[in-house]
Amino acid sequence: MNTATRLGGFALGLVAVFAVTYGAGQIAGPGGATTPAAEAGHDAAGGHDSAGAHGGDGPEGSSGGHPPGGLQVSDRGYSLVPVNSPAGEFAFRINGVDGRPITAYDVEHDKRMHLIAARRDLSGFRHVHPELDPDGTWRVPTPLSAPGSWRLFADFKPTGAEALTLGVDVAVGGAFTPVPLPAPASSTTVDGYTVTIGGTLRPGATSPLTLTVSRDGEPVTDLQPYLGAYGHLVMLRQGDLAYLHVHPEGSPGDGRTAPGPEVRFAAEVPSTGTYRLYLDFQHAGVVRTAEFTMVAGQPAVGPESMAPTAGPGPAGTPVAPTPDDHGTPGHPHT
């Protein structure tokens, strides 16, 4: 099947998603209220594992027994429920076993709620932090920046319970053209910073990854803490968008972790496949996002083994990002 046929099929599939969503409720453009088309049929997990991953208790078949997080709108008695909201805002609740909104959450990585938005073709990404109303409603300026089918991940820990990641699909109306995933590359640039990745993803095992940050050819040795770390990594599996939330080894102020240029991670991926990696890092008071594509099971990635790949846009970055996309120079995180 040629590329045009595949993309055409993908676009038709999204039209079908839009139609189902419209039948269930409202579709609006960016900034408007949206109605989700929830997926089902998978369990989701959200606990921390020994490698520091948030979003799963380990690979499928591991002792944890749970597949990655974000594949299910409801899990372990908790449900992610979007609610109507004014234009320009996204609102939702986490309902508990009794069907009532949860109002007590533990702080995890400096926040009580992490909301990740990723377009289904992985060309758009946002990481935001909603505010909680007394009635259990979370509100945030909409992270949906362009037409298409988006997956929203709520990453949280109810007080007295284990951490979870729940996911729901939201359709944003408008003309939509799928963007091919950039090919794997060892480095990418964002806002004048070059980030290089080294390591390999081994399915079903812990994989060390090292990300190195430089600017104007000089190593950045004064990274600033962001969400309690010098780097924050989200990984999504192409296709089902299985969610793997990975944090670096060490922490600021522990006496052994340097503030750059290297940030080291221990990541677990549950299967072979293609993964998109989003690294948030903070320098000079601004959080930026570097993006990479990696294939689990391929040889180690590094400057010697893989050169930056030319394509429809800079390697490791979305094509034609909108002003609201992660990775855009100077984009503020909330």
N, C-alpha and C positions, 0 to 999 in steps of 0.2 A: 504494500500500500504506500503511495507516495505521500510526501509531506502535505501537499494541498488537500488531499483526501482526508488525512488524519485530522488536520486542523478544522476542516469543514465539519467532520463528524463531531469533534469536540464542541464547536460552536453550536451545532444543532442540539447536542445534549444539554448545553446551558440554556438554550431557548426552552427546552422542556422543563428544566428546573424553574425558570422564570414563570412558566405557565402554571405549574403546580403551586408556586408561592402566591401568584396572583389570585388563584382560586381560594387559597386559605386566608388571604388578607390583603394588605397594602404593599405595593412596591413604590419606592420613592427614589429620587436621584440622591447624589451625595448631599449629606446634611439633613435629609428628611427621615421620617420614621420608616422603619423597615419591618418586615415580618419574616421570621425564619422558616426555612424548610428543613426540619430536623432530620438527622440521620439516625438509624437504629441498626441493631444487629450485632453490635460489638460491645464487649466490656471495656471499661476505661479504668486506668489507675493513675494515682497522682502522688504517691509517696516518694520520699527521698530514698535512693538506694546507696549502697556503699561507695559508689563512684561519684556521688554528688549529683546524680540526675534527678530532676524533679519532673514528674509527669508519668512515671511508671515504676513498678517495683522490680523491673528487670526485663530482659528479652522474653519473648514467648518461649515457653518451655523451661524457663528458669525456675528456681525454687520459690520465687515470689508468686508465680502462678498467674500474673496479670500481664496482658499485652500493654502496649504504650497507652498514654493518656490521650484525651481529646477526641476519641472515636465515638463517644456516646454522649447523648444529651442528659441522660440520667444514669446514676451509678451509686450503689451502696446506700440507697434511700435519698440521695440528693439529686435535684434537678435544676438545670439552667433554664430560666424562663424569661425571655425578652418581654418587655412591656411597652405600651405606647408611650411615646415621648415627643416633645416639641421638635420642630425642625432644627437640625444642627446638633442634636443630642442623641446618644444611645443609652438606653436604660434597661436594666434587667434585675432579676432577683435570683437567689439561690434558695429553693424551697427544700425543707427537710422532710423527714419521714412522715410527719403529721400534715404535710402539705402547706405549712406556714413558712413565711420567709425567715431565713436565718439572720440574726442580728449580731452575733458574737463571733469574731474571727481572731485568730492569732496573727501576729506580724511575722511574715516570712520574707526575708531579703528586703527588709526595711519597709515593706508595704503589706496591707491586709488583703489586697486584691491586685493581681496582675491580669490584664486583659490583652490578649494577643489577637491581632487581626491579620489574616493572610488571604490574599486572593487565591482562588483555586489553581491558577496557573503559576503561582508563586512569584508573580511579578510585582506584587504590592505587599508591604509588611508594615505594621504598626505595633508598638508596645506602649500601652498607656495604663494609667492607674486611676480608676474611678473613685468617686467619693460616695460614702454610704449615708443614706438618709436614715432617720430613726426607725422608719417602718420596714427597713431591710431592702430598700431599693438602691441599687448602685447606679450612678449617673456619671457620664463623661461626654465631652464633645465628641461627636461621631468620628471614629477612626476609619470609616469607610470612604476612601478617597477617590474612587473611580468606579464606573459601571462594571458589573461582573458578578460572579458568584464568590462570596467570601466565606471563610471559616473563621469563627470567633471562638477563642479558647479562654475560659475562665480558670485561672490557676490560683488556688486558695486553700486555706486550712481552717475549717470550722473549729471553734474552741472545744476541746475535749474529744476531737475526732482526728482521723488521719488526713493528710493532704490529698487533694484531688485536682484533676484537670478535666473539666467537662467542655464539650464543644457543640456548636450549633451552626448551621448554614444560614446565611442571610444574603438575599439577592438585592442588588442595586441596579435599578433600571437604567437603560441607555444603550447606545451603540457600544458593542464590546468586540474587540479583536484579541484572541488569545496570543500571548507572547511566548515563543519557545524558550525553554530553560537554557541559560547560558551553559556552555561546556565547562567541565572541570578546569580549574586553573590554580596555580600556586599563589597568586597575589591579586589584589584588587586595590583600587584607589577610591577614596571618598573624601571630599572637601580638602584636598591637598595632602592627605595622609595615605601612605602605602601600608597595607597590612598583608603579611605573608603567612601562609599556613603550612605546617609540616606535620606529617603523620599519615596514618591509614586507618580506615574504618573496617574493623573485623566483625562480621556478623556474629552475634551471640557472645561477644567477649568485650572486656574493657579495653578501650583504644585511647592511648595518650595522644593528645593533639597540642601543638604549640603554635600560638599566634603571636607574631612579632610586629610591632607598630613602629613606623618611622615617619619622618617628615623632612622634606627637602634633603633626603639622603642621610639624615642623621637619626639615630635611634631616639625614641621618646622614652625618657627615663623618669618622667614625673606624671604618669597617669594618675588620675584622681579617682577615689572610690565612687562607685555607682552601684546602688542597691547592695551595698556591703561587700563589694568585690572590685577588682581592677578590670574585670571584663564579665560580660553576661552573655551567654550563648544559648540560643534557641535553635533546635534542629527539627525540620519537618521532612517526612518521607513523601516523595513525589507519588501521587496517585490517591492514597487515602488520607494524606496529611497527618499521619501518626505524629504525635507531639512528644519531643524529647527536650526537656529543659535541663541544661547542663551548666554547672558552675565550676569555677577554676579551683585548682589546688591552692591551698593557703588562703589567707585573708589579710587585708590591710591592718598593720599594727601588730601582727603576730611575731615580729622579730626575725622572720626568715623569708617573707615574701616581698620581693622588690616591686616597686611601682613601674614596671616596664623595663626594657622594651618587650619582654616576653611575658605572655599570659598562658599558663598551662592548664589544660583541662583533661579530665578523665571521662570519656563518653562511652555509653553503651548503645549500640544499635541492634534492633531485634532481628534483622533479616538482611539479605542482600537487597540491593535496590539503590536508587538515586536519592540523595538527601540534599536539601538546601539548608545552609548554615547562616545564621544572622548573629554577628558579634556586635554588641553594644559596648562602647568604651567612651570614657569621658576624659577630655583634655581641655585645658584653658576654659573651663566652665561650660563646655558644650558637649552633649552626648551625640555621638555619631554611630552609624551602623555600617559595618563592612559585611558583604554578602559573598558566599562561596557555594559552589556545587561540588559534591563529592559522591563517589560511587563506592558503596561498601564492597570490599573484596578486591578492589584494584590495588596495584602497587602503591607504595608510599608516595605521598605528594610532597614535593619539595622543589626548591629552585633548580636543582640539578636535573630533576627527572621530569618536570613539566613546566613549560613556559606559559606565560599568559596567552590566552586563546582569543583570537579576533573573532568577532561575531557581530550580531545586530547592534550591540552596545558594548561598553567596557566590560571586560571579564569580571564576573562576580557582582555586577550591579544590574538593577532592573533596566529594561529598555524604556526610554521615554517616561521617566518617573513623573508623577504629579507632584505639585508643591507640598502635598500632605504626606508623601511617602517617607518611610524610614530611609535613611541614607542620603537624603537631600541635604546639601550643605546648610549648616546652621539650623536644621530642623529641631525645634524644642521637644523634649520628652516630657510627658506629664505623669 
